[in-house]
Amino acid sequence: MGYLTTHVLDTSSGLPGKGIRIEVYRLEGDERTRLTEVVTNDDGRCDAPILDGEAFGVGEYELVFHAGEYLDRQGVPGDAPRFLDVIPLRFGVADASQHYHVPLLLSPYSYSTYRGS
């Protein structure tokens, strides 16, 4: 069975993104269904797969990273509103038997992602 994981790295500090709230949605056409919410641990990861088993299937998903809340807690200065606050990452799952790892590399003014392993 496949599953979904993530990892957040704060590239401005070189440290894991601890305590970042992430909402998880399944997308079907114009429909957006909230599946769960997780929070990253001290290592910037989740303690268990975000989705697995029957909850993880072929289709389109969205991870919504609440980066502004994290940056505020870190005392990172920024204008109001922040340049980056809520970061939505949309991606497709073509083979639900595989592991999909969708990390976020975050700084106050940029982010990137990739399909990891």
NUMAR-476297 format. One line per 3 residues: number of its first residue (from 1); for each residue x, y, z of C-alpha. Coordinates in Angstrom, 2 decimals. Example, Ala and Ser with C-alpha at 12.3 -4.5 7.8 and 13.67 -1.06 7.14 Angstrom:
2
1 = 12.30:-4.50:7.80  13.67:-1.06:7.14
This chain:
117
1 = 0.00:0.00:0.00  1.14:3.52:-0.79  1.10:6.48:1.53
4 = 1.72:10.22:1.77  4.36:11.97:3.89  5.88:15.43:4.14
7 = 8.81:17.21:5.75  9.38:20.93:6.29  12.83:22.48:6.38
10 = 13.28:26.14:7.32  16.04:27.03:4.86  16.63:30.44:6.46
13 = 17.70:28.82:9.73  18.77:25.40:8.47  16.44:23.78:11.01
16 = 13.35:21.58:10.76  10.02:23.39:10.54  8.63:22.38:13.94
19 = 4.94:22.81:14.77  3.66:23.71:11.30  -0.04:23.08:10.83
22 = -0.93:21.36:7.56  -4.44:20.86:6.20  -4.98:18.02:3.72
25 = -7.58:18.13:0.94  -8.70:15.85:-1.86  -9.62:17.64:-5.09
28 = -12.28:16.33:-7.46  -13.13:18.80:-10.21  -14.40:21.91:-8.44
31 = -14.89:20.00:-5.18  -12.33:20.40:-2.37  -12.82:17.97:0.53
34 = -10.88:18.41:3.77  -9.51:15.03:4.85  -7.39:15.77:7.90
37 = -5.05:18.18:9.64  -1.59:17.35:10.97  1.22:19.23:12.74
40 = 4.92:18.68:12.14  7.01:17.29:14.99  10.43:18.45:16.27
43 = 12.07:16.98:13.14  9.70:18.87:10.80  7.94:15.61:9.91
46 = 4.65:14.01:10.88  4.68:11.11:13.34  2.74:8.87:10.94
49 = 1.81:8.91:7.25  -0.57:11.74:6.47  -2.72:9.43:4.35
52 = -2.46:5.69:3.79  -4.61:2.63:3.14  -8.04:3.30:1.71
55 = -7.73:7.02:2.50  -4.93:7.32:-0.09  -5.92:6.80:-3.71
58 = -5.31:7.94:-7.25  -6.31:11.56:-7.67  -5.40:15.14:-6.89
61 = -4.53:16.45:-3.45  -3.60:19.69:-1.75  -1.41:20.25:1.29
64 = -1.98:23.65:2.89  1.01:24.71:5.00  0.31:27.45:7.56
67 = 3.78:28.96:7.28  2.89:32.43:8.58  1.88:31.02:11.97
70 = 5.25:29.25:12.16  7.23:32.34:11.11  5.38:34.42:13.70
73 = 6.29:31.92:16.45  9.93:32.03:15.31  9.95:35.81:15.68
76 = 10.77:36.28:12.00  10.02:39.90:11.14  7.74:40.60:8.23
79 = 5.39:43.16:6.84  1.67:42.78:7.39  0.38:40.97:5.55
82 = 3.27:38.51:5.28  4.62:37.78:1.82  4.11:34.06:2.54
85 = 1.38:33.07:4.95  -0.62:30.09:3.74  1.11:27.92:1.12
88 = -1.08:25.52:-0.90  0.72:22.70:-2.73  -1.37:20.79:-5.26
91 = -0.12:17.50:-6.67  -1.39:14.38:-8.38  -1.13:10.74:-7.35
94 = -1.03:8.45:-10.37  -0.11:5.23:-8.55  -1.55:4.84:-5.04
97 = 0.68:1.84:-4.36  3.73:4.12:-4.16  5.12:6.37:-1.44
100 = 4.53:10.04:-2.24  6.77:12.34:-0.20  5.97:16.05:-0.70
103 = 8.45:18.19:1.28  8.44:21.95:1.70  11.63:24.02:1.78
106 = 10.60:27.29:3.41  12.00:30.76:4.00  10.12:34.01:4.74
109 = 10.21:35.05:1.07  10.37:31.81:-0.90  9.52:28.13:-0.92
112 = 10.06:25.10:-3.09  8.96:21.51:-3.22  9.74:18.30:-5.06
115 = 8.69:14.68:-5.04  10.98:13.05:-2.54  11.48:9.51:-1.42
